[in-house]
Amino acid sequence: MKIFTYLIQSFIDNSYYTGISENPTKRLKEHNSGKLKITSNKKPFKLVYYKEHQNYKEARKHEKWLKKKNRKYKDNLAKHAVVAQLVEQLHGKE
């Protein structure tokens, strides 16, 4: 089973939310629909980072670690993740 750690950023106040999902794109839609109470007051969000893990235990460990990181670290992570995704698209690996 593939599972992902993801990082989304609010368009309202630029805050971050870290979570785990089997489908980060679908989960982003749930956050943006207001379906999830914890993020409903800061929607809409954009997906700025995700990482695939082989199992839930690995994903949860990474999620806990990422939640402890400061804003500067998350800003940098998001910036570099966007660049990496653009490079993949240019090389046809989307």
C-alpha positions as CSV (number, residue, x, y, z in Angstrom):
1,M,0.0,0.0,0.0
2,K,1.3,3.4,-1.0
3,I,0.9,6.1,1.6
4,F,2.0,9.7,1.6
5,T,3.0,12.4,4.0
6,Y,1.8,15.8,2.6
7,L,2.1,19.5,3.4
8,I,-0.6,21.9,2.4
9,Q,-0.5,25.7,2.7
10,S,-3.4,28.0,3.3
11,F,-4.1,30.9,0.8
12,I,-5.7,32.8,3.7
13,D,-2.8,33.1,6.1
14,N,0.0,31.0,4.5
15,S,0.0,28.6,7.5
16,Y,0.8,24.9,6.9
17,Y,-0.9,21.7,7.7
18,T,0.8,18.3,7.7
19,G,-1.0,15.0,7.2
20,I,-1.0,11.5,5.9
21,S,-3.1,10.1,3.0
22,E,-3.2,7.4,0.4
23,N,-4.2,10.0,-2.1
24,P,-2.9,13.6,-1.3
25,T,-4.8,15.1,-4.3
26,K,-8.1,13.7,-3.1
27,R,-7.3,14.7,0.5
28,L,-6.6,18.3,-0.7
29,K,-10.1,18.4,-2.2
30,E,-11.5,17.3,1.2
31,H,-9.6,20.1,3.0
32,N,-10.8,22.7,0.5
33,S,-14.4,21.5,0.6
34,G,-14.6,22.3,4.3
35,K,-15.3,18.6,5.1
36,L,-12.5,18.5,7.6
37,K,-13.2,20.7,10.6
38,I,-9.6,21.1,11.6
39,T,-8.7,23.1,8.5
40,S,-12.1,24.4,7.4
41,N,-11.5,28.0,8.7
42,K,-8.3,28.4,6.7
43,K,-9.4,27.1,3.3
44,P,-8.5,27.2,0.4
45,F,-5.2,25.3,0.5
46,K,-2.6,24.3,-2.1
47,L,-0.6,21.1,-2.0
48,V,3.1,22.2,-1.7
49,Y,4.9,18.9,-0.8
50,Y,4.3,15.2,-0.6
51,K,6.5,12.2,0.0
52,E,5.7,8.5,-0.7
53,H,6.2,5.9,2.0
54,Q,6.0,2.1,1.9
55,N,3.9,1.8,5.0
56,Y,1.8,3.7,7.6
57,K,4.5,3.5,10.3
58,E,7.1,5.3,8.1
59,A,4.6,7.9,7.0
60,R,3.5,8.6,10.6
61,K,7.1,8.9,11.7
62,H,7.8,11.4,8.9
63,E,4.6,13.3,9.7
64,K,5.5,13.8,13.3
65,W,9.0,14.9,12.4
66,L,7.7,17.4,9.8
67,K,5.2,18.9,12.2
68,K,8.0,19.8,14.5
69,K,9.9,21.8,11.8
70,N,9.8,25.6,11.8
71,R,8.2,27.8,9.3
72,K,11.4,28.6,7.5
73,Y,12.1,24.9,7.0
74,K,8.6,24.4,5.6
75,D,8.9,27.4,3.3
76,N,12.1,26.1,1.9
77,L,10.8,22.6,1.5
78,A,7.7,23.9,-0.4
79,K,9.9,26.0,-2.6
80,H,12.2,23.2,-3.5
81,A,9.3,20.7,-4.0
82,V,7.7,23.0,-6.6
83,V,11.0,23.3,-8.5
84,A,11.5,19.5,-8.5
85,Q,7.9,18.9,-9.8
86,L,8.6,21.4,-12.6
87,V,11.8,19.6,-13.6
88,E,9.9,16.3,-13.6
89,Q,7.2,17.8,-15.9
90,L,9.8,19.1,-18.3
91,H,11.3,15.6,-18.5
92,G,7.9,14.0,-19.0
93,K,7.8,12.1,-15.7
94,E,4.6,13.5,-14.3
